[in-house]
C-alpha cells in the first residue's frame, strides 16, 4: 500500500554509530542518503555524505546525546521549524503528498471516468460485471464478508460498532425487509446472518452499480476522497456535560486523563445506503417513540 507510513519503520539501527542509539518506535530511518531527485528544504541539513542525520529533522541541539526518556517532543522546534498541525504535514516537506497518501480503494474510477477493474480485485476474487450480477451468491470475495473491511479499517471505527455486529431479531429483520422494499435498497447481512459493515455502508463509489438498482442506491453528497463532513454545533456543550460523570469514573479507573473531542454534527455523508444524519438509516432497523 502506498502509504507514508510504509517508510516509517518500527525500529532502525544502521551502522556502528546508529547501533549505539536506540531510536523510538515510528521513527524515520537515519544514516541513509536521499533518493535521487529528492530536495529537502534549505534549512534541513544533511551529514557529510549527504545522509539523513538527527539534525536533518530536529531543531533540538545535540538531540542524539539526550537520553530517550528525557527528550521533550512538545517543544516547538523538536521538528525543525515547528510546530506542525500533524506529523504528515512535516513529512510532506520532503515527500510528495500525492505519491504518499493512503490508497483509497473506494475511489474506483480513473481520471478518465472509467471503472478501474483492478481496484475490484482488492475485495473480489475476480472483477464482476455489475450489470450481470443478479444475486450476491454470484460474487466471490477474497475473505468472508464480515472480515473484508478489516484489512483497511479498524474493527471498531465508530461508536456502537460491535453492538451492531449481531444477528438481528425477527422483529428487526422484518423492519429491515420493509425498509428495503420502501427505499428500494439492500441491507445485506454477513455469512452468519449478522449485521456487518456493508449492511449500512456501500463499498462502491456512486456509479459503479447503476443507481436504478437496489445495490447502487446510496447517499453521495460529498467526495469519496474527502470522506464524511462535519460542522460545529451548539449541542456540543450538552454532549460534553452528559458524558462528564461517566468520563470522570473512567479516568479514575484507568488513572489517566481522557479528553473527548468536541461534538460536531454530520453535514455531508458518503457511501451510506440511507442518510444517517436525519435518522433514516437507523430507522431502517429500529423504531423510536416520539
C-alpha positions in Angstrom: 0.0 0.0 0.0 1.3 3.4 -1.0 1.4 5.0 2.4 3.7 7.4 4.0 3.9 5.1 7.0 5.4 2.4 4.7 8.6 4.4 5.1 8.3 4.9 8.9 9.9 1.8 10.4 9.3 0.3 13.8 13.0 0.3 14.7 16.0 1.3 12.7 19.7 0.6 13.6 22.1 1.4 10.8 25.9 1.3 11.1 28.1 1.5 14.1 27.0 5.0 15.1 23.3 4.2 14.8 23.7 0.9 16.7 24.7 3.0 19.8 21.4 5.0 19.6 18.2 3.1 20.0 15.5 5.0 18.1 11.9 5.1 19.3 9.0 3.4 17.5 7.6 5.1 14.4 11.0 6.7 13.7 12.3 7.7 10.3 15.5 5.9 9.2 18.7 7.8 9.6 22.2 7.2 8.1 20.7 6.8 4.6 21.2 9.0 1.5 18.3 10.8 -0.1 16.7 9.3 -3.2 17.8 10.8 -6.4 15.8 13.9 -7.2 14.6 14.5 -3.6 15.3 18.0 -2.4 14.7 18.8 1.3 14.1 22.4 2.4 17.2 24.5 2.6 17.2 24.6 6.4 17.3 20.7 6.6 21.0 19.9 6.9 22.5 16.6 5.9 25.5 14.6 7.0 29.0 14.7 5.4 28.0 12.1 2.9 24.6 13.7 2.2 22.9 11.2 4.5 20.0 11.8 6.9 21.1 12.7 10.5 19.2 13.8 13.6 19.7 17.5 12.8 18.0 17.0 9.4 14.6 16.9 11.0 15.1 18.1 14.6 16.0 21.5 15.9 16.9 20.4 19.4 20.7 20.8 19.9 22.7 17.7 20.5 19.5 15.6 20.4 21.4 12.4 20.0 23.1 13.0 23.3 19.9 13.3 25.3 18.6 10.1 26.9 15.5 9.0 25.1 13.2 9.2 28.1 14.3 12.8 28.7 13.6 14.1 25.2 10.8 16.7 25.2 8.9 16.3 21.9 6.5 19.1 22.8 9.0 21.9 22.3 8.2 24.0 19.1 11.5 23.1 17.4 11.5 19.4 18.1 10.6 19.1 14.5 12.5 21.7 12.6 10.7 25.0 12.1 7.7 23.6 14.0 5.2 23.1 15.5 3.1 21.4 12.8 -0.6 20.6 12.8 0.2 17.0 12.1 3.2 14.7 11.6 2.4 14.2 8.0 2.5 17.9 7.3 6.1 17.8 8.3 6.8 14.7 6.2 5.4 16.3 3.1 8.2 18.9 3.2 10.3 16.2 1.6 7.9 13.6 0.3 5.4 14.3 -2.4 1.9 14.2 -0.9 0.2 12.7 -3.9 2.5 9.7 -4.0 2.4 9.1 -0.3 -1.3 9.4 0.5 -3.1 6.3 1.8 -4.6 4.3 -1.0 -8.4 4.6 -1.1 -9.9 1.5 -2.7 -13.4 3.2 -2.8 -12.2 5.6 -5.5 -13.0 3.2 -8.3 -12.9 5.4 -11.4 -9.7 6.6 -13.2 -9.1 10.2 -14.3 -10.9 9.5 -17.5 -14.0 8.4 -15.6 -13.6 4.7 -16.5 -14.0 2.0 -13.9 -10.6 0.7 -12.8 -11.3 -3.0 -12.6 -8.0 -3.7 -10.8 -9.5 -2.0 -7.8 -12.3 -4.5 -7.7 -9.7 -7.2 -7.0 -8.9 -5.9 -3.6 -12.2 -7.4 -2.4 -13.4 -9.7 -5.2 -11.6 -12.8 -6.4 -12.4 -11.7 -10.0 -13.8 -8.4 -11.3 -17.6 -8.8 -11.7 -19.7 -7.2 -14.4 -22.1 -5.2 -12.2 -25.0 -5.2 -14.7 -24.8 -9.0 -14.9 -24.9 -9.7 -11.1 -28.5 -10.6 -10.0 -27.7 -12.3 -6.7 -24.9 -12.0 -4.1 -24.2 -15.7 -4.4 -22.7 -15.0 -7.8 -19.9 -13.0 -6.2 -16.7 -14.5 -4.9 -14.9 -12.5 -2.2 -11.3 -12.8 -1.1 -12.4 -13.0 2.6 -15.7 -13.7 4.4 -17.9 -10.6 4.2 -17.5 -9.9 7.9 -13.7 -9.8 7.6 -13.4 -8.0 4.3 -13.3 -4.4 5.6 -10.8 -5.2 8.4 -7.9 -5.2 6.0 -8.1 -1.3 5.9 -10.5 -0.3 8.7 -10.5 -0.8 12.4 -12.9 -3.4 13.9 -14.5 -0.5 15.8 -14.2 2.5 13.6 -17.1 4.3 15.4 -19.3 4.1 18.5 -21.5 1.0 18.8 -19.9 -0.9 16.0 -19.5 -4.1 18.0 -23.0 -3.8 19.4 -24.4 -3.9 15.9 -22.4 -7.0 14.8 -25.1 -9.4 15.9 -27.8 -11.5 14.3 -30.9 -9.2 14.2 -34.1 -10.4 15.9 -37.1 -11.5 13.9 -38.7 -8.1 14.6 -35.7 -6.2 13.3 -35.3 -8.4 10.3 -38.9 -7.7 9.4 -38.3 -4.0 9.8 -35.2 -4.3 7.5 -37.2 -6.1 4.9 -39.8 -3.4 4.9 -37.1 -0.7 4.6 -35.6 -2.5 1.7 -38.9 -2.5 -0.1 -39.8 1.0 0.8 -36.5 2.6 -0.2 -35.6 0.0 -2.9 -32.2 -0.6 -1.3 -30.3 -3.7 0.1 -29.3 -4.2 3.7 -27.1 -7.3 3.4 -26.1 -9.5 6.3 -22.8 -11.4 6.6 -22.3 -15.1 6.1 -23.5 -15.8 9.6 -26.7 -13.7 9.2 -25.3 -10.9 11.3 -25.3 -7.1 10.7 -21.9 -6.1 9.3 -20.2 -3.0 7.7 -21.9 -3.3 4.3 -25.3 -3.6 5.9 -25.2 0.2 6.3 -22.3 1.2 4.1 -21.9 0.6 0.4 -18.2 0.0 -0.6 -18.8 1.1 -4.2 -18.3 4.7 -5.4 -21.5 6.1 -6.9 -21.9 4.9 -10.5 -20.2 1.6 -10.2 -23.6 0.0 -9.8 -26.5 1.6 -11.7 -28.4 3.9 -9.3 -31.7 2.4 -10.5 -30.7 -0.9 -8.9 -31.1 -1.5 -5.2 -27.3 -2.2 -4.7 -26.5 1.1 -6.4 -28.6 3.4 -4.3 -26.6 5.4 -1.8 -26.0 8.7 -0.1 -23.3 10.5 -2.0 -23.3 14.3 -1.2 -19.6 14.5 -0.5 -16.4 13.5 -2.5 -15.3 10.0 -1.6 -11.7 11.1 -1.2 -12.8 13.7 1.5 -15.0 11.3 3.4 -17.7 12.4 5.8 -18.1 16.2 6.5 -18.9 17.8 9.9 -19.7 21.2 11.2 -19.6 22.7 14.7 -22.8 22.6 16.6 -24.1 24.3 19.8 -25.2 20.9 21.1 -21.5 20.3 21.9 -21.8 21.7 25.4 -24.8 19.4 26.2 -22.9 16.4 24.8 -19.8 17.1 27.0 -21.9 17.7 30.1 -23.8 14.4 29.5 -20.5 12.5 29.4 -18.8 14.3 32.4 -19.8 11.9 35.2 -19.1 8.7 33.3 -15.8 10.1 31.9 -14.7 11.0 35.4 -15.3 7.5 36.6 -13.4 6.0 33.7 -10.5 8.3 34.3 -10.4 7.3 37.9 -10.4 3.6 37.0 -7.7 4.0 34.4 -5.8 6.6 36.4 -5.4 8.5 33.1 -6.7 11.8 31.8 -9.1 11.4 28.8 -10.2 14.3 26.7 -13.3 13.9 24.5 -13.2 15.5 21.1 -15.7 18.3 20.5 -19.1 17.3 19.3 -19.7 18.1 15.7 -22.8 17.4 13.7 -22.7 15.5 10.4 -23.2 17.8 7.5 -22.1 15.7 4.4 -22.3 11.9 4.0 -20.8 9.4 1.7 -21.1 5.6 1.0 -24.2 5.1 3.1 -27.3 3.2 1.9 -29.6 5.7 3.6 -28.9 9.1 5.3 -27.7 8.8 8.9 -27.8 12.5 9.8 -31.6 12.6 9.8 -32.0 9.1 11.3 -33.3 7.4 8.2 -30.6 4.7 8.3 -31.3 3.9 12.0 -35.0 3.7 11.3 -34.4 1.0 8.7 -34.0 -1.4 11.7 -35.1 0.5 14.8 -38.4 2.1 15.8 -38.3 5.1 18.0 -41.1 6.6 20.2 -41.7 10.3 19.8 
